[in-house]
Amino acid sequence: MLCRSEVKATVKLIDKSGKVIDTTQIALQQRSADTYHERTFLSNVDKSVQYYSVAPSTTKGDEQALFLTVHGASVEARNQARAYAQKDWGHMIAATNRRPFGFNWEEWGRIDAMEVLADAKRVFKTKDDRTYLTGHSMGGHGTWYLGVTYPDQFAAIAPCASYPDIAKYSRPEADKPNEGKAHFGMIERGAQGGRTLDLKRNYLQSGVYILHGDSDSVVKIDQARRMRQELGEFHTDFCYYEYPGGSHWYSNESVDWKPIFDFFNRHSIPADSAMNRVEFYTASPAISATNHWLRIDQQKKAYQVSNVLFDIIDNSISGTTNNVEMITFETGKLASKNLKSIIIDGQTIALNGEKEITLKNTDNKWTVIEGVPTTQKYAQRSGGFKQAFDNDVVFVYATGGNKAENEWYRNKAAFDAETFLYRGNGSIDVIADTQFNPVKYKDRNVVVYGNASNNKAWNKLLKNAPIQVKNGEINFGGKQMKGTDLGTYFVYPRQDSQTASVGVVAGTGIEGMKAGYANDYISGITGFPDVLIFNVDMLRSGIEGVEVSGFFGNDWSISNGDFTITEKQN
């Protein structure tokens, strides 16, 4: 029975003492669960309420398919869902990217999409092996990106009016003046997760259907033809169709194209136990670590592509790794194989019925270790700097400095929170350092605005960090960097938590604080390593003002890290 009615609700604003400050009435639109509607959930990024839209299946019951659709720029999720006719064999789920523009389906847009996918699977009790991905324009890019990043999550993908790489599509010439400069490589590595073509062999795990109007003047047909050529070199399960005369949007068939769903219906995700070969590429375990029965826990070089190729041959898992320092095999998922050994990079490791085994590479020799050490970098906490801005993050600003310092840090924290609000529909707690209590904010990420001289929470969070910032000086692993014109962004593990991180936005003086005024880190396409130290010249000359950039080692040390350092010219 179709239900369309209005429900009146009273909203009360109540202060901490329980006193009602104000009340108002709002009207809520009630919809039947079997027609187009919206659902909400709490995001783990900031515990804000987010929504997704649903075009539910016309068939009752569980164990149906799920189609995740990701929208284009300026398109609301509710409009995205309504571009599709309801299907009789699955639920259409439209994520939000946390705004109609959002984060290009990278960074927090990626997190939103995967949180929506998990919540929709729970609500609708869909079949895990019948999960599909599609999207249009910016969402076509999102389809390429999410599909290559999480290849074991989707049986088939269908990018429409798409482009594969947002940075190279939107500003292909912009970075050329910086290529070859000392710190550009580190910053570029911080954005490696968005280089879809560097991970393209992950598409082998999914069927691919490419749809594009041949008269598209917004996203040129060349983008689709390039992907047809790329896939044609190695992929054997993809379809390609140019819609004759089709513009960027030529009707709902721009996304709701019957051959796409026929293609989807012919595909399913193999069971873990049926995967006798796993070939997997990742830019960072912080973004994507797991594929069927293996997990890449650590890289040798952070934010450079890691890849593995393993086959199950007789009673062994046998294969090779590249840029992998720690790896876990979930052998319990392969119990039926009666596995006796793992042969990794030519070295044999005996198995004795373990359900999970973790191996670490030291001096080119693999050894068994007792699980992943959470004090080190691992999938849940690996950096770079932008990873500090999730996990129910709280911003903590300094109050222990002079009037100008306190005002600047308070305004900077508010500016970043408001930027996250309008770009990503976020709701971030912003508190003074005097309000920060490690127990009250247990296991939450923290971004510290201020340094050891003025932020009273510094020693509670960063006392033992290898980078220490105070007025007039940054100590970078024993290297003294003097001056009041230095600024820094860096991420470091929260010492009282196995999962939470601490981000730092700090300066050594008023000039250094102002050098860090921009907040390009709240963006879906910018690259940030673990650490950036820069001087005020960065405002005028960009990358030329960077003095230190790079990544901590897997033990979160500077000595085992990978850094580029240039001396400040006086």
C-alpha positions in Angstrom: 0.0 0.0 0.0 1.4 3.4 -1.0 1.9 5.7 1.9 2.3 9.4 1.3 1.5 11.5 4.4 2.9 14.3 6.5 3.9 13.8 10.2 4.2 16.8 12.4 7.1 16.8 14.9 8.2 19.2 17.6 11.9 20.1 17.8 13.3 21.4 21.1 16.6 23.2 21.7 17.7 22.3 25.3 20.8 23.7 27.2 23.0 21.6 29.4 20.9 22.2 32.4 17.8 20.8 30.6 16.1 24.2 30.1 14.2 24.5 26.9 15.6 27.5 25.0 13.4 27.3 21.9 10.9 25.0 20.2 9.6 24.8 16.6 7.5 22.4 14.6 8.6 20.7 11.4 6.7 18.6 8.9 8.2 15.2 8.0 7.2 13.4 4.8 6.3 9.8 5.4 6.9 7.3 2.6 6.2 3.6 2.2 9.2 1.4 2.3 8.3 -0.2 -1.0 8.7 3.1 -3.0 11.5 5.7 -3.4 12.6 6.9 0.0 15.6 8.1 2.0 17.3 6.4 5.0 19.7 7.9 7.5 22.7 6.5 9.4 25.5 7.8 11.7 28.8 8.2 9.9 31.9 7.0 11.6 33.8 10.0 10.2 32.2 12.5 12.6 29.1 10.8 14.0 27.0 13.1 11.8 23.7 12.0 10.4 24.0 11.3 6.7 21.4 9.9 4.3 21.2 7.7 1.3 18.3 7.2 -1.2 16.6 3.9 -2.1 14.7 2.7 -5.1 13.6 -0.6 -3.5 13.0 -3.8 -5.3 9.5 -4.5 -6.4 9.9 -8.0 -5.1 9.6 -8.8 -1.4 12.1 -10.7 0.5 15.8 -11.0 1.5 18.8 -12.3 -0.5 18.3 -10.0 -3.5 20.9 -7.9 -5.4 22.2 -4.5 -4.4 23.1 -1.8 -6.9 25.2 1.0 -5.5 24.9 4.1 -7.6 27.2 7.1 -7.2 26.0 10.5 -8.4 27.5 13.2 -10.6 28.6 16.7 -9.5 25.6 18.9 -8.2 23.3 15.9 -8.3 21.5 15.0 -5.0 21.4 11.3 -4.1 17.6 11.4 -4.0 17.6 12.5 -7.6 20.1 9.9 -8.5 17.9 7.1 -7.2 14.9 8.4 -9.0 16.6 8.3 -12.3 16.2 4.5 -12.2 13.0 2.5 -12.5 12.6 0.1 -9.6 14.0 -3.4 -10.4 12.4 -6.7 -9.5 15.6 -8.4 -8.5 17.5 -5.9 -6.4 17.6 -2.6 -4.5 19.1 0.6 -6.0 21.1 2.5 -3.3 22.3 6.0 -4.0 25.1 7.3 -1.7 25.6 11.0 -1.1 29.3 11.8 -1.2 28.3 13.9 1.8 27.2 16.7 -0.5 26.0 17.0 -4.2 29.6 17.9 -5.0 31.3 16.4 -2.0 34.8 14.8 -2.5 34.7 13.3 -6.0 34.1 9.9 -4.4 37.7 10.0 -3.0 38.7 10.5 0.7 35.5 11.1 2.7 33.4 10.5 -0.4 34.9 7.0 -0.6 34.2 6.4 3.1 30.6 7.6 2.7 30.0 5.2 -0.3 31.3 2.2 1.6 29.4 3.1 4.8 26.3 3.4 2.8 27.0 0.0 1.1 27.5 -1.6 4.5 24.3 -0.1 6.0 22.2 -1.0 3.0 23.4 -4.6 3.1 22.4 -4.7 6.7 19.0 -3.1 6.2 17.9 -5.0 3.1 19.8 -8.3 3.8 21.1 -8.5 0.3 23.3 -11.3 -1.1 26.9 -10.4 -0.8 27.8 -12.0 -4.1 25.2 -10.0 -6.0 26.6 -6.5 -5.3 27.1 -4.1 -8.3 28.4 -0.5 -8.8 27.4 2.2 -11.3 27.4 5.9 -11.6 27.3 8.9 -14.0 29.8 11.7 -14.7 31.7 12.4 -11.5 29.9 9.2 -10.3 31.3 7.5 -13.4 34.7 8.5 -12.1 33.5 7.2 -8.7 32.7 3.9 -10.3 36.1 3.5 -11.8 37.7 4.6 -8.5 35.7 2.5 -6.0 35.7 -0.4 -8.4 39.5 -0.5 -8.6 40.0 0.2 -4.9 37.6 -2.5 -3.6 37.7 -5.1 -6.4 36.3 -8.0 -4.3 33.2 -6.0 -3.3 31.5 -5.8 -6.7 30.6 -8.5 -9.1 30.4 -5.9 -12.0 30.7 -2.2 -12.5 29.2 0.2 -15.0 30.8 3.7 -15.4 28.6 6.0 -17.4 29.8 9.3 -19.0 33.0 8.7 -17.0 36.6 9.7 -16.6 39.1 7.5 -14.7 41.3 10.0 -12.9 39.9 13.2 -11.4 43.3 15.0 -11.1 44.5 14.3 -14.6 41.0 14.9 -16.0 40.3 18.2 -14.3 43.7 19.8 -14.4 46.0 17.7 -16.7 48.6 20.4 -17.0 48.4 21.9 -13.5 51.2 19.9 -11.9 53.7 20.0 -14.7 55.6 23.1 -13.4 56.2 21.2 -10.1 57.4 17.9 -11.6 61.0 17.2 -10.6 60.9 19.6 -7.7 62.3 18.2 -4.4 59.0 17.8 -2.5 56.6 17.2 -5.4 57.1 13.5 -5.3 56.1 13.2 -1.7 53.0 15.3 -2.2 52.1 13.4 -5.3 52.5 10.1 -3.4 50.0 11.3 -0.9 47.4 11.3 -3.7 48.5 7.9 -5.1 45.1 6.4 -4.1 43.4 8.4 -6.9 45.6 7.1 -9.7 43.1 4.5 -10.9 45.2 3.4 -13.9 48.1 2.4 -11.7 45.7 -0.1 -10.1 43.9 -1.1 -13.3 44.6 -4.9 -13.1 42.2 -5.0 -10.1 39.4 -4.6 -12.7 40.1 -8.2 -13.6 38.0 -9.2 -10.6 34.8 -7.5 -11.9 32.8 -7.4 -15.1 32.9 -3.9 -16.7 30.3 -2.2 -18.8 31.2 1.2 -20.2 28.4 3.5 -21.4 29.0 6.9 -23.0 27.1 9.3 -25.3 29.2 9.8 -28.5 28.3 13.5 -28.5 29.1 14.2 -24.9 30.5 17.8 -24.7 31.1 17.7 -20.9 33.1 14.5 -20.5 34.5 13.8 -23.9 34.1 10.4 -25.5 37.9 10.2 -25.6 37.8 9.3 -21.9 35.7 6.2 -22.5 37.7 5.2 -25.6 40.9 5.4 -23.6 39.4 3.0 -21.0 38.3 0.7 -23.7 41.8 0.6 -25.0 43.3 0.1 -21.5 41.0 -2.8 -20.7 41.4 -4.3 -24.1 45.1 -5.0 -23.3 44.3 -7.4 -20.4 40.6 -7.8 -19.6 38.3 -10.4 -21.2 35.0 -9.5 -19.5 33.9 -6.0 -20.5 31.3 -4.4 -22.7 31.5 -1.0 -24.4 28.7 1.0 -25.9 28.6 4.5 -27.4 25.1 5.8 -27.4 24.5 7.4 -30.8 23.9 11.1 -30.6 24.0 10.9 -26.8 25.0 14.1 -24.9 26.2 14.2 -21.3 22.6 13.5 -20.2 20.2 12.3 -22.9 17.5 10.8 -20.7 17.3 8.4 -17.8 18.8 5.8 -20.2 22.1 7.7 -19.5 22.2 5.5 -16.3 19.1 3.2 -16.4 20.3 1.3 -19.4 18.8 -2.2 -19.6 21.9 -3.9 -21.1 23.8 -2.8 -18.0 21.5 -4.6 -15.7 21.4 -7.6 -18.0 25.2 -7.6 -17.8 25.0 -7.3 -14.0 22.6 -10.2 -13.8 25.2 -12.5 -15.5 27.8 -11.8 -12.8 28.4 -12.7 -9.2 31.3 -12.5 -6.8 33.1 -15.8 -6.3 33.2 -17.2 -2.8 36.5 -16.8 -1.0 37.1 -20.5 -1.1 36.7 -20.5 -4.9 39.3 -17.8 -5.4 42.3 -19.9 -6.5 44.1 -16.8 -7.7 44.3 -13.4 -6.0 46.0 -10.6 -7.8 45.7 -7.3 -5.9 47.0 -3.8 -6.1 46.7 -1.0 -3.5 48.1 2.5 -3.0 47.9 2.2 0.7 46.5 -0.2 3.3 44.9 2.9 4.9 42.7 3.0 1.8 42.3 -0.6 0.8 44.0 -3.5 2.4 41.9 -6.7 2.0 41.1 -8.9 -1.0 39.3 -12.1 -0.4 41.7 -14.2 1.8 44.7 -11.9 2.1 45.4 -8.5 3.6 48.4 -6.2 3.0 49.2 -4.8 6.4 52.4 -2.7 5.7 54.2 -1.3 2.8 58.0 -0.9 2.4 57.4 2.5 0.7 54.3 4.3 2.0 51.8 5.4 -0.6 53.6 3.7 -3.5 51.7 0.9 -5.3 51.9 -2.5 -3.6 50.8 -5.6 -5.4 50.6 -9.3 -4.8 49.9 -12.3 -7.0 49.1 -15.7 -5.3 47.8 -18.9 -6.7 46.6 -22.0 -4.8 48.5 -24.9 -6.3 47.9 -28.3 -4.8 48.2 -27.8 -1.0 50.1 -24.5 -1.1 49.4 -20.8 -1.5 52.3 -19.7 -3.8 53.1 -16.3 -5.2 55.1 -13.0 -5.1 54.9 -9.6 -3.5 56.0 -6.1 -4.5 56.4 -3.3 -2.0 55.0 -5.4 0.9 56.5 -5.5 4.3 53.7 -7.3 6.2 50.9 -9.5 4.9 48.2 -11.7 6.5 46.6 -14.8 5.0 43.1 -15.6 6.3 43.6 -19.4 5.8 40.5 -20.2 7.7 38.5 -19.0 4.6 40.3 -21.8 2.7 39.8 -24.7 5.1 38.5 -27.0 2.4 41.9 -26.7 0.6 43.8 -28.6 3.3 46.7 -26.2 2.9 50.1 -27.2 4.1 52.4 -24.3 3.2 52.7 -20.7 1.9 55.4 -20.2 -0.7 56.1 -16.4 -0.7 58.8 -14.9 -2.9 60.4 -18.3 -3.2 60.5 -18.9 0.6 58.3 -21.7 2.1 56.4 -21.2 5.3 54.8 -24.3 6.9 51.1 -24.2 7.9 49.7 -26.1 10.9 46.0 -25.5 10.6 46.1 -21.8 11.5 43.0 -19.8 10.6 45.1 -16.7 10.1 48.9 -16.2 9.7 50.8 -12.9 9.5 54.2 -12.7 7.9 56.8 -9.9 8.1 59.6 -9.2 5.7 62.9 -8.2 7.4 66.1 -8.0 5.4 64.4 -9.9 2.5 63.4 -12.8 4.8 59.8 -13.6 5.7 59.0 -14.7 9.3 55.8 -15.6 11.1 54.8 -13.0 13.7 52.0 -13.0 16.4 49.5 -10.8 14.7 49.7 -7.2 13.5 51.3 -4.9 16.0 48.9 -2.0 16.5 51.7 0.3 17.8 53.0 0.2 14.2 51.4 1.3 11.0 48.7 -1.1 9.9 45.5 -0.9 7.8 43.5 0.9 10.4 46.1 3.5 11.2 48.7 4.2 8.5 48.7 7.9 7.7 49.0 10.2 5.7 47.9 13.5 7.2 44.4 13.5 5.9 43.6 10.3 7.7 43.5 12.3 10.9 40.2 13.9 9.8 38.0 10.9 10.3 37.2 8.4 13.1 34.8 10.7 15.0 37.5 13.5 14.9 37.5 16.3 17.4 39.4 19.6 16.9 41.2 21.0 19.9 42.5 24.6 19.8 45.1 26.3 21.9 44.3 28.7 24.7 47.7 28.9 26.4 49.3 31.4 24.1 49.1 35.2 23.8 45.9 36.8 22.7 46.8 36.8 19.0 47.8 33.1 19.1 44.7 32.0 20.9 42.5 33.9 18.6 44.2 32.6 15.5 44.1 28.9 16.5 40.5 29.2 17.6 39.5 30.7 14.3 41.5 28.2 12.3 39.8 25.3 14.0 36.4 26.9 13.4 37.3 27.6 9.8 38.3 24.0 9.1 35.1 22.7 10.8 33.0 25.1 8.8 34.8 24.1 5.6 34.1 20.5 6.4 30.5 21.4 6.9 29.9 23.1 3.6 32.1 20.7 1.6 31.1 17.5 3.3 28.0 18.1 5.4 30.1 17.4 8.4 29.6 18.1 12.1 32.9 18.2 13.9 33.3 18.9 17.6 35.5 22.0 18.2 36.7 22.4 21.8 39.4 24.3 23.8 42.5 22.5 25.0 41.2 23.0 28.6 38.1 21.0 27.7 40.1 18.0 26.3 39.9 14.9 28.5 41.5 11.8 27.1 39.0 9.5 28.7 36.0 11.5 27.5 37.3 11.5 24.0 38.6 7.9 24.1 39.7 6.3 20.8 38.6 9.4 18.8 41.0 11.1 16.4 42.1 14.5 17.5 43.4 17.4 15.4 45.6 19.7 17.6 45.6 23.4 16.6 48.6 24.8 18.3 52.0 23.8 19.6 53.7 22.6 22.8 54.1 26.2 24.0 50.4 27.1 23.8 48.2 24.0 23.4 47.5 22.4 26.8 46.5 19.1 25.2 49.9 18.7 23.5 51.6 16.7 26.2 48.6 14.5 26.7 48.8 13.4 23.1 52.2 14.2 21.6 54.7 14.2 24.4 56.7 11.4 22.9 56.3 12.3 19.2 59.5 12.6 17.2 58.4 16.0 16.0 58.1 18.7 18.6 56.8 22.2 17.8 57.0 25.2 20.1 57.3 28.9 19.7 60.4 29.7 17.6 61.4 26.1 16.9 60.5 22.8 15.3 62.5 19.8 16.5 62.4 17.2 13.7 64.0 14.1 15.1 66.9 16.0 16.6 67.2 18.5 13.8 66.6 22.0 15.1 64.6 24.2 12.8 64.6 27.8 14.1 62.4 30.7 13.3 58.9 32.1 13.9 57.9 31.6 10.2 57.6 27.8 10.2 54.4 25.9 9.9 53.6 22.1 9.9 51.0 19.5 9.3 51.6 16.0 10.5 49.9 12.9 11.7 51.0 10.6 14.5 49.3 7.7 16.5 47.4 8.6 19.6 49.5 6.9 22.3 46.5 5.9 24.5 44.7 4.2 21.6 45.3 1.3 19.2 43.2 2.9 16.5 43.1 6.7 16.9 45.4 9.2 15.3 46.5 12.8 16.1 46.8 15.5 13.5 48.7 18.7 14.0 48.2 22.1 12.5 50.8 24.3 14.1 53.2 27.2 13.6 56.2 28.5 15.4 55.0 32.0 15.5 52.4 34.3 13.8 54.1 34.1 10.4 54.3 30.3 10.6 50.7 30.1 11.7 49.6 32.2 8.7 51.7 30.0 6.4 49.3 27.1 7.4 46.1 29.2 6.8 45.0 27.3 3.7 43.1 24.1 4.3 43.6 22.3 1.0 43.7 19.0 3.1 39.8 19.2 3.2 39.6 18.2 -0.4 39.0 14.9 -2.3 41.9 15.2 -4.7 44.9 16.8 -2.8 47.9 14.8 -1.8 49.4 15.0 1.7 52.1 12.8 3.1 52.5 12.1 6.9 54.5 15.2 7.4 54.9 18.7 5.8 57.1 21.4 7.4 57.1 24.7 5.5 57.9 28.4 5.9 55.8 31.4 5.1 57.2 31.6 1.6 54.7 28.8 0.7 52.0 31.4 0.6 53.9 33.2 -2.2 55.8 30.5 -4.0 53.9 27.3 -3.3 56.0 24.1 -3.1 59.2 26.1 -2.9 58.3 27.0 0.6 58.3 23.4 1.8 61.3 22.3 3.9 60.4 18.8 5.0 58.0 16.3 3.4 57.6 12.6 3.7 56.4 9.5 5.6 57.2 8.0 8.9 58.6 4.4 9.0 56.3 1.6 9.9 57.4 2.0 13.5 56.3 5.7 13.3 59.9 6.8 13.5 61.8 9.4 11.5 64.9 7.4 11.3 63.2 4.5 9.4 61.0 6.9 7.4 61.2 8.3 3.9 61.7 12.1 3.9 62.9 14.9 1.6 64.6 17.7 3.4 65.8 21.0 2.0 67.6 23.6 4.0 66.0 27.0 4.3 67.9 29.7 2.3 68.6 32.9 4.2 
